[in-house]
C-alpha cells in the first residue's frame, strides 16, 4: 500500500478556484492510473477525474471543462485544479488509484472543499 495525503481544500465562493494536491509515499503515479474522487454528505464516493500512466485524462460530466487533473511523477504528486466552482462541488476530495483496489483499498483522510457564499 502507498500512503496518500490530500491537501489544498477550503472554503471558496461560487465561481472561485482551488488547487488540490495529492502526495504519495511511493512512485505510484507512473505505475497505475490515478483518480480524484469526492464524497458529498449522504452520497456515495464518485470518481471525478482520472489520469492514466501515459497521461490521458478523463472527467465526469459534472466537472468537465472546469477541473483539470495533472501529476508530477518526479515529485510523486498529483493535482486537481478546480475552476468555476459550484455549491454542488462541496465534498471531501480524495486521491487514489483507479480502481482503488489497486492500493489495497486504502484511503487517505481527504481534503474538505466547501463552496458557499
C-alpha positions in Angstrom: 0.0 0.0 0.0 1.1 3.5 -0.8 0.1 6.3 1.6 -1.7 9.2 0.0 -2.1 12.6 1.6 -4.5 15.2 0.2 -4.3 18.9 0.8 -5.5 22.2 -0.6 -9.1 22.2 0.3 -11.0 25.1 1.9 -14.0 27.4 1.8 -14.4 29.2 -1.5 -17.2 31.3 -3.0 -19.1 30.1 -6.1 -17.1 30.8 -9.2 -13.9 30.6 -7.3 -10.9 28.2 -7.7 -8.9 25.8 -5.7 -5.9 23.6 -6.4 -5.8 20.3 -4.6 -2.6 18.3 -4.1 -2.0 14.6 -3.5 1.3 13.5 -2.2 2.2 9.8 -2.4 4.7 7.9 -0.3 6.0 6.0 -3.3 6.3 6.1 -7.0 2.8 5.1 -7.8 1.8 7.6 -10.5 4.0 6.0 -13.2 2.6 2.5 -12.4 -1.2 2.9 -12.1 -3.9 5.1 -13.4 -4.9 7.6 -10.7 -8.0 9.4 -9.9 -9.6 12.1 -7.8 -12.7 11.1 -6.1 -15.2 13.0 -4.0 -17.9 12.2 -1.5 -20.6 14.6 -0.6 -22.7 14.2 2.6 -25.2 11.4 2.2 -23.8 10.3 -1.2 -21.5 7.6 -2.5 -17.9 8.3 -3.3 -17.6 9.1 -7.0 -14.6 9.4 -9.4 -14.5 12.9 -10.9 -11.1 12.9 -12.8 -8.7 10.2 -14.0 -5.2 10.2 -15.4 -3.6 7.2 -17.0 0.0 6.1 -16.8 0.7 7.8 -20.1 -1.1 10.9 -19.2 -4.5 10.6 -20.8 -7.2 12.3 -18.8 -10.9 11.9 -18.5 -13.6 13.6 -16.4 -17.1 13.1 -15.0 -19.6 15.1 -17.0 -20.3 17.2 -13.9 -16.8 18.7 -13.8 -15.7 18.5 -17.4 -14.4 21.8 -18.6 -13.9 23.1 -15.1 -11.5 20.7 -13.4 -8.0 19.7 -14.7 -6.0 16.7 -13.3 -2.3 16.6 -13.6 0.7 15.0 -12.0 4.4 15.4 -11.4 6.0 11.9 -11.3 9.3 13.3 -10.1 7.6 14.8 -7.1 5.2 11.9 -6.5 2.4 14.5 -6.5 -0.9 14.7 -8.3 -3.0 17.8 -8.6 -6.6 18.8 -9.3 -7.2 22.4 -10.5 -10.8 23.3 -9.9 -12.2 26.4 -11.5 -15.7 27.9 -11.7 -16.6 26.0 -8.5 -20.3 25.4 -7.7 -22.0 24.7 -4.4 -22.7 21.1 -5.7 -18.9 20.6 -5.8 -18.9 20.7 -2.0 -17.5 17.4 -0.8 -14.5 15.6 0.7 -12.0 15.0 -2.0 -9.7 12.0 -2.1 -7.0 10.7 -4.4 -6.3 7.1 -5.1 -5.5 4.5 -7.8 -8.2 3.7 -10.3 -9.6 1.3 -9.3 -8.9 1.9 -5.6 -8.5 -1.8 -5.0 -5.0 -1.5 -6.7 -3.9 0.3 -3.5 -5.3 -2.3 -1.3 -8.5 -0.3 -0.7 -6.6 2.1 1.5 -7.7 5.8 1.5 -6.2 9.0 2.9 -8.1 11.4 5.1 -9.2 13.5 2.2 -9.5 17.3 2.0 -12.7 19.2 2.5 -13.9 21.5 -0.2 -16.8 23.8 0.6 -18.3 26.1 -2.0 -20.6 28.6 -0.4 -21.3 32.3 -0.4 
